Structures are given as structure tokens and as C-alpha cells.
Amino acid sequence: MFINILMEILGVIFLWLGLAVSVLIHEAGHMTGYKLAKGTDDWIIQIGFGKTLIKTKHYDIRLVPFSGAFYAPENTYTKAQSLLCAAGGPVFNLILIIVLFALHSSSLSELAFIDHYGPTWDFIRTYNVIMFISAIIPMRYPEFFPVIKGMESDGMCILKALRSRDEEEEKEYELCCDFGYDITSPIPSTEPLHKNSHSVVPAVVGTTVELFPGDPERYEFAEFVSFITDENGQNIGMKCKIKPSLKIIKFYEQFGGAENLVWEVDLLIGKEVFTEDNNYENGKNTHTYRRLLLKVKDPTTLI
């Protein structure tokens, strides 16, 4: 009699642990994705709901081990970071399901402990399948769901991430350019030297734009190569090549000096950059330059 009661108590404990570990593994998947994406340690995993049993810096374990949540500060995420954070839970969940079904199909299922608690194992497997399906369906959880009511499912977050564009892609940039020359000093003036020297062109990675459209005497182009990011992965500018037209480059290739026609510059948002070259005109050494400024169209986002 005592043994039977003890086995029943152990069965309840085993069921509680099985459900709690299932939730923990799912939320640990989100935590792993978040750590890979952001590398910070400011997260909390909640397991279950009801009375708090254990609470630490990172874990909040409740009495009823159904459902759970992963909490992290609101941050700006790139598409890849959003996918890592959202997909981590279902991926870990799926791995656990495979392990549980493999265990059920193996010879280990004949062990006395596993065989005795067969219905409990079946319930844990079923619970994980239900948790996986409810996680990957794109939806907002209804109000009767504990812990996660009103939240978006992992599937909804993944779908939004796939449809989103990275912040640096969404920003609209302008490249402002002044051109002039000074025969007395190599240091260019801070003001445009002649009318219509100021040009504003859109800056988009992978494109080439004319710096002085409508000016047949100047065939200057800017080729946008890539974004520049800081140590936190935030976009702070663009790498750019300044060069004349292909026709002019080919002309100089015949007579030499073509290698000096192209400048590779790093344009940081809101920081002026000068490119400069020397010419010989009318018997005088002149200093030709371009003053470049990369900015975003919304001035509130300028660095």
C-alpha cells in the first residue's frame, strides 16, 4: 500500500518536472537565440504560472508548469537577430520532441521506470507537440492563455521578421556634395566656390549615382559599396568610391594616372569628408576637391 502511494507521488513529481523541463527547453531556445543575437545577459525565463516557487536573477519558476515566457529588454533587431530570437524556441522544442519519440521507440522504453509511467511519458510527448504547434502558428494568443495572453506567437514573430527590412535598409540617405578648386591653398573653403556646386543624391548600397547631374563638364560618380557598423552592429555610415566616368578613366589609362582617379572613402553619417587631387591648369597648380556629407533624410536620426 505504502509503495503504491509512493509511486503515485513520484508520478506526480515526475509529471511536474517533465512539463517544467519542457517549458524550460523551449524558453532556453529563445534565450540561446537572444544571446547569439545580442550577447547580453539581461534576460528572464518564466516557467508556468501561479505562486512563485523559485526566483533568481534569470529564472522565475511558478507552481503550475503550463506555458512560459522569455523576457528581454526592448531592443532594435536586424532581420537575422529577430529570426534567431523567435525561432530558437520552436527549434529546441522540435529537438526535444524527436528525442522523446526516439526514446519511446527504443529498447529503453522497456525499462521498469519508463514502462511504469508510460501514460505520463505519453502526456509529456503530447504536451510538447501541442506546445510546438501553438508556437509556430502565426497568431496572437487569446486572453484565456496563461502567461502569454495577448502576446504574438513565435510563428507570428518569424513571419514578421521575414517580411521586415533591416533598419539600415529602411533608412533613407542623402549624399551631399560640393565641388570646387582653389589655386592659392590646398585647404578647401568651407563654403561652395561657385553656384550650383551643391548636389543632393540618394545613397543606396549597390548603386552608382552622378554627383553633379546636369553639369556636362563634371562626370563625377559615387559608388556605394557597403554599410559601416559600430561594435554593436548599428549602422553609422557607408563605404563609398568616388570616381569619374568610365570614358575618362579609359582616357587616363592610355596616358597614365588612372590609378589616381578613384578615391575610397568612409562616409560617417553627419561627418564631412574631403577628397582632393592636384591639377595643372593655365600654368598654375590647382587643388580640386569634393566635400561630401552623408545624412539621413529624417534629421532626428542624425548622429
N, C-alpha and C positions, 0 to 999 in steps of 0.2 A: 504493500500500500504506500509506504513512505517513498519507495523507489519510483513508483508511478507518479506521485505528486512532484518529486524532484525532477523527473524527466519532463513533466509538463511545464514546470517553472523554467527549466533550461530551454525548452522550446520557445517560450515567450521571449526570453532574453535573446536567444538566437535570432528570432524573427526581428526584434527591435534592432539588434546590431546589423543584421543583413540589410534592412531598409535604410538605416542611418549611413552605413558604408556606401550603399548605392548612391544616395544623395551626395555624400562627400566626394565620391569619384567623379560624378557629373560636374559638381561645382569646382573640383580641382582642375578639371579640363579648362574651365573658364579662367581660373587663376593662372594656369600654365600659359594660356594664350596671352593673358594680360602681361605676365612677366616677360614673355618674349617680345611683346609689342612695346611696352613702356619701361620695363626693367626696374620698376619701383616697388616698394614694399608696403604700400598704403591700401591694403585690401582687407575685406572681412567676408568670411563664409558663414552663412546661417544655415543650420540643418534643422528642419522641422519647424513646428510652431507650438505655442502654449508656454508653459512655465520653463524658465531658463534653468538648465541643469549645470552647464559648464560655460563659462565665458572667459575668453582670453583676448589678447591683442588681435588675433586673426580669426578666432572661431567662436561662434555663438550656437551652442547645441541646446535644443529645446526638447521638451518631453515627448511630443508626438512627431515621429520621424518621417512624416509625409511632406514632400515638397522641400524646397530650399531656395537659397538665393546667393548670388555673388555680388558684393558691393565694392565699388571703386569710385574715386573722385571723378567728377565730370571733366573730361579732357577732350582735346581736339585729336581725332584719329584720322590717319590716312585710310584708304580703302583696304590695304593689306592688314593694317593693325585692327581694323574693325572686324575683318573676317577671322583673324586669329582669335580674338576675344570671343566672338559669337560661336564659332564652330568648335572650339575646344571642348565644350560640354557634351554635345552630341557625339563627337568622335570618341571621347573617353567612355561614354555611355555604351556606344556600339561595341567597343573592345570588350567591355565587361560582359555584355550580352553574349558575345561569341565565346568567351571563356566559360560562362555558366552553362551554355548549351553543350560545349565540348566536354565539360565535366560530367554533365548528365548522360552523355553518350559513351563515356569511357568506362573502364572497369572500376574506376574509383567510386562510381555511383553504388557499387555493391557493398561498400564499407558500411559497417553497422550504424555509425553515426549519421551518415548521409542517407542511408536507407530508412532509418527510423523517422527522420524528419523530412521524408520525401515531399509531403504536401507543403511544408514550409519552403523548401527549395523551389518548388513549382511556383509558389506565390511570389517569391523574390524575383524569379526569372520573368514572370508575367508583369510584375511591377516595373521592372527595368524596361521591358518592351513598351509598356504604356507611357512611361516617362520619356522614352526616346521619341515615340510618335508624336506626343503632345508638344515636345520641344521643337521638332523640325517642321511642324505645320505652321505656315505663316499666319499668325493671328495675334490678337490682344486678349489676354486671359480674362475670362469673366469674373465678376465680383465674388462668386462663391469659391474661387480657388484660394486656398490658404497661402499666405506669404507673398505669392506672385500675382495677386489680383490686380488687374489693370495694367500689368506690365506686358511688354511685347515679347513674344516667343523668340527663341534662338533662330528659328526659321525666318521670322519677320526681320530680325536684325541682319541675317545673312543676305536676304533679298534686298534690303535697303542698301547694304554695303556694296553689293554687286551693281546696283543701279547708280550709286553715287560716283562723284568725281572727287579726286583729291583736292585739298584746299588750294595747293599751288596751281592746279589746273583751272579752278573756278575763279581765281583772281584775274582781274583784267589789268594789264600793264600798259604803260606808255613809255616809249623811249624818246626823250627829248634830245635834240642835237643842235649845237651851234657850230658854225664853221667860220674860220677867219684866218688872217695872217698878219704878222707884224714884222716889218723889216728892221726894227730897231732893237727888239728884245725877244729872247726865246721864251719869256714868260708871258703867256696869253692874257689878254684883258678878261675881266670877269663879266663884261658886257658884250653882246653881239657887235661885230665890227661893221656890219652893213645890213641893210634891210633884207627881210625875207631869208635870213640865215637860220632862223629857228624852225625846226621841223618836228612834228609830233607823229609818231608812227606806232602801230600796235606791236607789242612784243610777245611772240608765241614761239615756244621751243619747237625747233624743226623747220622753221620758216626763215626766209631771207627777205628783207624789206629794203626799199630805197630810202636813204636818209634825207635826200633833198629832191623830192618829187617835183617835176616841172622845171628843174634847172638843168638845161642840156649841157652846161659846162662842168657839172659835177656828177660823176657817176659813182657815188659812194653807197655801199651796201652794208647792212648789218645782218650777219647770220647768227641766229640764236641756237646755241649748242646744247645747253643743259641748265638745270636749276642749280643754285648753290644753297646748301643747307647748313645749319649750325649743328652743334653737338647733340641737340635734342631732336634733330630731324625736321626743324621748322625751316621753311623756305625764306631766304634772306636776299636772294638776287639771282642773276643769270650769268652764265659764261657766254661770251659773245666774240665773234670775229668781225672786224671792220676791214673791208676790202673794196677795191674799185671793181669796175665791170670786168667781165671775162675778156672783152676786147682789149682793154688797157693792159691787163695782166699779160696777155699774149704778146702785145707790142713790146713790153719791157722784157719779156723772156728772150726776144730776139737780140736786144741790145744790152741786157744785163740789168740787175737791180730789182727784178721781180720779187725776190725774197723779202724785200723791204716794204712791199706794198700792203702786207696783211698784218694787222695787229690782233693779238688775242688778249682780250681784257675781261676782267671780272667786274660786273656791274652790280654793286650792292644797292638795294632799294634806298633811295634818298641820298646817296653819296655820289658827288660829282666825280667823273673820271676824265682825264685828258689823254688824248693820243696826239702825237706830234711827229712831224717829219720836216726835213730841210730841203728846200728847193733853191735853184739858182735862176732868178728872173731879172732881166734888164741889168745884168752885171752886179746884182746885189743878192746876198744870201738871205732868204726869207724863211720864216718859221710858220709853216702851215699846221693848223691844229683843228681838232674837233673836241668840243666839250660835250660829254654825254651824261645824261641823268636818267636813271630808271626809276619810275614811280608807279604806284598803283592808282587806278582811277578814283578809288574812294580814299580821300586824303586822311581819313581817320585811321587807316591801317598802315600809314607810313611809319617806318622805323625811325 
